[in-house]
């Protein structure tokens, strides 16, 4: 991995911008993502992250096509959902995403979660069980991965990656795969600094992407990291906002961040890059070492069959 300001070179040989625009949202996400993505493109964003589950691929694709930015300058990631893990569903799933995006290829296709669920069609309303739990089925990760490798060979995808994997799962995949994962996306912020995972992925030339880089402010009644004294101290020191401190903390550690916002001023502020002193980067690590917190919980979102982080409710 080589770093040039805000761009890294992936193990697949492609450039990967470290400041991205996330498109996960609620019921009004498609409209908001369309407007937000248009503004982000104007501000200089060139990395956009979506997923089939988000229902924002079509809106993002429209914004990209309507921009004056050449397609080859934009890095677009989308993700394979759990119900499409059987190898025979992988190519139809990516083709469906490409159709919604209105694109000929993806820069990154990512396995959204390591769990596999039974196929129940491609309609959005059928992606999750309605009974509160989504039973897992036995589809080896390597079988799904080999189908994703075929997408690279077919020219539909330039790079492939994973999301929410453990180190042991990555180790097993690296032993068996032909094309190694270029990116691993997972939750990272000062309350969950993922130090062991970051060290492992640097060793194996896998770039990390942090979702929830702000730790979902106010999520489930947890105090916002934006008001943490250590973050506020650095915001004052560098004359930046707490959000800018948290995002650039991640970039300084060598991984991508994908904040989401539909507010033009925040989109602009999120794109500001500045250098931080090493001692300040280290100081924020203490937050997670003392009080670790994970905002994304598959046990709560998908049911007890999916408790991959061994959380106790």
Protein Blocks (a to p, Z undefined) as FASTA:
>chain_A
ZZehjaccdfkopacdfbdcdfbdcfklmmmmmmmmmmmmmnopabdcddfklopmmmmm
mmmmmpmbdfklpccdddddfklmpmklmmmmmmmmmmmnopabdfbdcdfbfcdcddeb
jbfklmpcfehpacdddddfklmmmmmmmmmmnopafbdcdehiafklmmmmmmmmmbdc
fbdcddddfklnolmmmmmmmmnopacddehklopghighiacfklgfklmmmmmmnopa
fklmmmmmmmmnopacddddfbfklmmmmmpccdddfklmmmmmmmmmmmgcdfbdfklm
nojklmmnopaZZ
